[in-house]
Amino acid sequence: MDLSWSHQPLTRRRTLAAATGLAAGALLPPGPALATAAQYTNPVIWQDFADIDIIRVGDTYYASASTMHYSPGAPVLRSYDLVNWEIAGHSVPVLDFGAKYDLNGARGYVRGIWASSLAYRPSNRTFYWLGQIDFARTYLYTATAVEGPWNRLTTISTPYYDAGLLVDTDDTLYVAYGNTTISVAQLSPDGRNQVRTQEVFRTPSSVGTLEGARFYKINGQYYIFLTRPANGQYILRSSSGPFGPYTMRQVLLDLRGPIPGGGVPHQGGLVRTQSGAWYYMAFVDAYPGGRMPALAPVTWTADGWPVVQLVNGAWGTTYPSPAVPTPLRQVTPMTGVDTFDGTTLKPRWEWNHNPDNTKWSVGDGLTLRTATVTHDLYWARNTLTHRIQGPTSTATVQLDHSAMRDGDRAGLALLRDSSAWIGLKRDGGATRVVMVTGLTMDSNWNTTGTGTEIASAPASGSRIWLRANADIRPGAPRPGTFSYSTDGITFTRLGPAFSMGNDWRFFMGYRFALFNHATQALGGAVRVTRFEVSTP
């Protein structure tokens, strides 16, 4: 979309039709009242939301992120001020891309939803999500509201790797994509088919790899925003149309980031506020927690190139807050208490692979019936995950275990390719609370360790409270600790600290995870009556 500022009079029709991202939303006048908060602090979200694509529609900002093997996939975040965000929904309701995403004979770890794109098309008032799966094909989903329902519009045989979707000012749909060799595709007017694709840029060897495309039209110029993983950001510009030719300029390289011990802010996207100011939302590698969104203002040179505004030569820890209309409401916190009321899970939850929907329910708490017979948590279906809030946070779960059966294992994990958990083992009619560590995968995401029990205590009655505390500050392996309570008030530490790994190659950060699986036979169940994530 063309992001040039319009000096033409606004009409009601044009105002209603105006969509933004980096686009015609610039036509919308600022609201009558502006937020006056002095400054914001990076990261703006200290949770794992990587490969951000960010847009604005009217007075609302939306962002999409990678989720790999977690289901539902591609969460849509919503904000009214670029600083405070909530999870509104997911663009991909189920990972129906093959049996491995059901843990059926194969596993989809570190596959699934990679860097993808979110766009809004004002001509039909529809949101579009586009992403490639398994380097095989591209999927396109649409919805008229980000909460859903999202439905698959089409499948395209070309895998648009790390794609950026552009809705041009003439309503044409274009996709920029690729790794090192960057291409642009044109879609049919209905978005269902590829009309044309063409290589538009080949990255110089002196730069190395460029990927993570975001596609914009600004002041009549076409821009492809690209990342040099994991320490740089570049941008391509064409004055001759979407198919180029393009020239390249460096945006940042080896820039000190706002999270101590974290990486260089990169990837992500650009967005323009209602008043015409520009911002860049990138992510910072910050393992063991994952990749955290950070926000910085952007200005433009006289000849049309973006410049990130720095603080003492670095991406700022703090900046003046964006001048935006006063939000109509507060966003829903990403932490706090969940009692699993209602008929659906809240959007902050994602399953490890697709769940067996016959084996869980909500309403009177969360009931998890055993769905898999296995000694390997990485093969167990219906493990429900929640992002960890940084820099440190604590998850506490109240669990009714009266319906467990012999051989069942249920509890609260710190889940990644090296994992540990606190929970319950029921064997021979007796139930114990245990701490288990040594759940590991290799670099191909095959299980190399199913866990070793290193501490235990008797568990009487039918209820127990389990707690996991996670320190996800980056820069060194960090501790996770576990404790339990029989009354929800006094907690007893169980087992030694678990060292959470900080390697990046699993991509996703550690998560809190609720699980219940069988080792002998199906039929048992547990009920989670309360779950809380709290910060110091």
N, C-alpha and C positions, 0 to 999 in steps of 0.2 A: 504494500500500500504506500501511496505517496505521503510522506510525512511533512511536506512543506506547509508552512503556516499560511492560512487563507485569510485574505483581507476582505473577502466578499461578505456581504451581509448574511447572517445566519437566518435560515428559515426553519420553521418547526419540522418540516419534512426532512431537511438536511440534518438537523440535529438528531432526529430519531434514527436516521439511517447511518449516522457517523459511527464507525467502529474504530477502535484504536488498537494498539499494540504500539507499534511505532508508526501510527498512521493517522487516519482521519480523525481520531479522537482529539487531535490537536485543534480541531474545529470547535470543540466544546468549550464554552467559556468557563473559567473557574467559578466555583460555587460562591455564594455570598460570604461565607465565613471560612477562614483559613485556620488550619491547626497551628498551634503556637508552641508546641513542645520544643525545647531548646536544642536537643541533639539526640541522636540515636547511637547505639553501641553495636559494633560488629563482634561476632556474627549476628545477623538479624534473626536467624533461626539457628539455635544450637542443637539441631537434630539433623539426621542423615537425609538430605535431599540434594541429589547430585544431578548434573547435566541439565540445569534449569533452562527452560524456555519461558519467557515472561512476556505478557501482553497487557494492554489496558482496553477495557470496553466501557465507555462512559466514565463513571467515577470509580470503577472497580478494577483492581489488578488481579490477574490470574497467573499462576505458574504451574508448570508440569515438571516431573522429575522421574529419574530412572528407578526401577524397583527389581530388576533382574527376575529372580524366581519367585518373588512374593506375589500373592494373589488376594484381592484384585490388584491390578497393576496400574502404573502411571497415575499417581495421585494428582489431583488438581487442588492447588492452594489458592486461597483468596485473601485479599487485603484491600483496605481502603486508604492506606497511607504508605505502603511499601515497606513498612517496618514491622507491624503486627500482623501475623498471618494465622489462618486456620485451614484445616483440611476440609474441603467442601465435598469431595467425591473422588471417583477413580474413572479414568477414561476407558480402561480395559477391564470389563467386569469379571472375566474369567480367562485364564491362559489356555484357551482351547487350541493349542498349536501342536498337539501331539501327546502321546501317552506319558512321556517323561515328565510332563508338568502335572500329572496326577500321581507321580511316584509309582507308576505302573510298569515295572520291568526296567525302568531307566529313571534317571534323575536330571533335573534341569538347573542345577546349581550354576550360578554365574552365566546363565543364558537368559532368554526371555526379554524383558523390557530394558533395552539399552537406551542411549541418548535418542530422544524422539522429539516431536514437535507439536506444539499447541497453537492454533490460530482461530481467528473469528472472521466469519464472512458476513458482512453487513447485508448483502443482497438477499439472503435468506435467513438472516439472524440465527446463524448456526455455528457452533463450535466444531472444530475439526482436530482430531488427533491422528498423527501419522508416525509409524515406526516400522523398522524392519525386524524380523525375527529369524534368528539362526542363520543369517547370511543367505536366506533362501528366497524370501518374498517380503513384500511390504503390505501392511494392513492399515486401513483407514477407517476410523470410527467417527461418528457424529452425534451431537446432542444439541438440543435447543436450550438446555440449562446445564451447568457444569455438574449439578447434583445427579444428573441423569434423568431418564435412562439413556445410556450410551449404546448405540447399535453399530454393528459393522456395516460400513457402506460398501466396501470393496476389498479385493485382494489384487495386488499388482505383482507381476512376476519378477520385476526388477527389484532387488533388495537395495533400498535407499539407505546406505549406511550413514549413521549420525546425521539425520536429515533435518533441514530447516524448511518449513512451508511458508510461502508468501502468497497472500491474496493481493494481487496487483490492483491498481486503481481502476482498471477496466474489467475487474472481476476474474481475470485469468488466474489459475492456480499454477504456481511454479514450485519446484523442489530443488534446493541445493543440497548436495550430498557428496560423500566420498572420503577417502583417506589418502592424503598426499596428492592424488589425482582428483580434482574437484570437478564435478559435473552438475549441470542443471537440466532438469526434466520439466516439460510442460504437460499438464494433465488436461483431459477433456473437460468441457464446461461443467459436467455433472460430477467431476472428480473421480470417476470410476476407472478410467483407463489412462495409460500413458500415450501422449500424442507424439512426443519427441524427447530425445535426450541427447546431450552433447557435452563432451569434455570442454571445460572453459578455463582451467588453470592447472598447471603442473608445478608443484612446490619445488623451489630450488633446493639443491642438495645442501646448501649452506644453512638452510632453515631446518630441514629434516622432515618431520611429520606434521601435517596439518589436518585436523578433523573437527568434528563437533559443529557443523555448519548451522548458522542462523542467517536468514535471508530477509533483507529489508529494502524498501524503496524510500529514500529520503531526499527531498528537494529534487526529485526527478532522476536521482542517481541510484543505481543498484549496488548494494553492499552485501558481501558475504563475510560474516564474522566467524573466525576460525580459531581453534585453540592449538597450541603446540604443547602436547602433554609432556610433563605436567608442570611446565614453568613459563609458559608464554601465551600471548594472545596476539593475533594478527587480523588484519581486515583487508578484503579485496574490494575494489570499486570499479564500476563500469559506467561510462557516460553514453554507451551505445546500445543499451538494452540488456535484458536478463542473460543473454548468451555471450556477453562480453564484446571485446576483450577486456580483461581485468588487470589492474595494477595492484600491487601489494604494499602495505605499510605495517610496520610493527606497532602494536598498541602497548604492550608491556612484555618484559622479559626479566626473569629472576627478581621479581618485585617482592620485597618483604611484606608478609601478610599480617593480618590483624590478630591472629591466634598464636600465642607463644608456643613454639614447637611445631606449628603447623606449616603447611606448604604455601606455594605461590597461588594467589587467587587467579583462576582461569576458567575457561569455558563459560557457560551461561549465556545471557542475552542482554540486549539494550531495550529500554523503554522510556517513553516520553510522558511527563506528567501533564495534567490539564493546563498548567500555566506555561508549558513549553520547556521546562527543565528536563534534562536527560540524566538517566542513571544506568549503571551497569551492575547487574546481579550476577556474580560469579560464585564458584564454590572453592573452598579451601580444604585440601586433603588434611584431615585431622583425626587419624586413626589412633586408638581403636574405635572411636565413635563413628567414623565415616567421613562424609564430605559435607561441609557446612556452608550454607549460603551467606555471602557477605555482599554488602551494597556500597557503591561509591558513586558520587556525582561525576558526570562527564560533560565536558565542553567540546566545542568544535572549532577547528582552525578556520581561518578565512577561506582556505581552499578546500574545505569540506572533509576533514579527517577528525575522528574522535580522539579526545585526550582525557585520560582518567585523572581526576584531581587527587593529588597526593597530600599526605601530611608528613612533613619531615622526611620526604623521600620514600615513603611507604604508603601502602593502602591503609587508610586511617582506621584506628580502633573506634574513633568517634567522628561524626560529621553533624552539621546542622540538619535538623529533620526536614524532610521534603515539605514544601508549602503546598498543601492539598486541601480541598474542602473538608470541613469537619465531618468525620465518619458518622453515618446515620445510626450506627450501632457498634458495640464492641464485638470483636471476633471471639470465637469459641476457643478457649485455651487448649493447647496440645498436651497439657498435663492435667493432673487432678484425679478425681474419683470417678469410677465407672461401676455402676451396680447392674449393668446389662439389662436395663429396663427397655421397654419398647419391643418392636418386632424384628429389628435388624441390628447388626453390629454398627457401632459408630465408626466413621471413616478413618479414625486414627489406627484401626486394627488392620493387619494384613496376615494372611495365612502363609506358612512355609509350603509353597506349591499349592495347587488347588485342593480344597477340602472335599471330603465326602460329606455332602450336605444332609445325608440321612443320619449322621452321627453327632450332630450338635444342634443346640437350640438356645435361644435367649428368651427373656421375659421375666422369669423368676430366677434371676441370675443366669450365668452361662453354664450350660450342661455340656460336658465333653464325654461322650461315650467312646470306648476304645474302638479305633477304626483299623488298626494294624497290629498283627502279631509279629514282633521283632525285638531283638535285643539292641537295635541300633536306632537311636533317636533321629539320625539323619534320614532314615527310611520311614519314620512314623508319620502317618497322615494326621491332619487336624492339629498341628502345632500352630498356635496363634501368637503372633508377634506384635510388639509395640516398640517404637523407637525409643532410645535412651536419650534423656535430656541432659545436655552438658552444662557446665563442665563436670558436675557430679549430680547424681540423682539416685533415688531409692524407689524400688517397686515393692509394694506390699500386697499380698493376695490372701483373702480369706477363703478357705477351701473346706467344703463338706466332702469327706471321703468315706461316708458310711456305705456307699454302693460299690466300692472297689472289690475286685475279686482277686483270688490268688494269682500271682504272677504279674499283676498290674504295676505300672510305674507312672506316677503323676507328680507334677511339680512345676517349679519356676526355674528357668534356665537363663544363663547368659550365653546367647546362641551366636555362633559364627563357625568358621572352619576349625577353631579350637574352642571347645565349650566346656561348661561346668554347670551343675544344677543342685538345687536343694529340693527335696520332695519326699514322697512316700513310696515305700516298697511294701507290698502285701504278699506274704509268703506263709504257707502253712497256717492260715487263719490269723496270723499276727501282723500288725502294721508297725513299721518303724519309720522315723524321719531320718533321712540320710543326706550326706553331701557327697556328690560324685564329680570327679574330674577326669581328664584324660580322654575326652571325646574329641577326636581329631580326624582331619582329612588331609590328603596329599594335594599336590598342585594340580591334579586332574579331578579333584573333588570326589575322590573315592575314599571311603571310610578306612582309616588306619588304626583307630582306637574307639571302642564302644563305651569306654568309661570304667573307672575303678572307684569303688566305694572307699572313702577314706575317713569317714566319721559317721556315727549314728547314735540315735537315742530312741527309747520306746515312744510310741505315739498312742495315747489312750483317747477314748471318746470318739466323737465323729467329726470334730472341727479342728482345724489348725490354721495358724497364720504363718505364711512363709515370706521371707524378705530377702531381697538382693540389692546390694548397694554397688554402684558402678562409678568408677572414676575414669572418665573418657578424655581427660586432657591429653593432647598428643605430645610426641617427642620421646616417649619411653614406654615400655610395657607398664600398664597400670593395674591396680588391684581391683578385683571384685570380691566382695565378701557376702556371706550368707548367714542368716539367723532364722529362728523360728519362735513361735509363742503359742501357748495353750489358752491364753485369755485375750490376746490382741493388745496387751499393755506392756507386759514384760517380755523382752526378746532375749534369747540365748544364742550366742554365736555358735556356729557349727562348722568345724573344719578350718583349715588354714586359708589364707587369702589365695585367690585364683589370679594368676597373671594373665591379663588379656593381651593378646598379640596385637602389634601395631603394623603388621605388613599390609600393603595396599591391595594385594593381588586377588583377594576375594571380593574386592570393590565395596560391597555393602559393609557397613559397620556392625558392631555388636548390637543385638536387640534383647530386650526382655522377652521371654517366650513361655507361654502356658502350654503344657502338654499332658496327655494321658494316653498311654499305649499299653498293649498287652504283651506279655512274653509267653503266655500259655494258650489262652483262648479268649475270644471276644465276649462281650457281655457286661463288663464292668463300666462304671461311670463315676465321675466326680462333678461337683457343682461349685463354681466360683461365684460367691455371693457379693464380693467386693474386690475391686482392683484399684490401686492408687499409685500414681507416680508423683513423688514429692521432691523438692529441691531444698538445700540448706537455707 
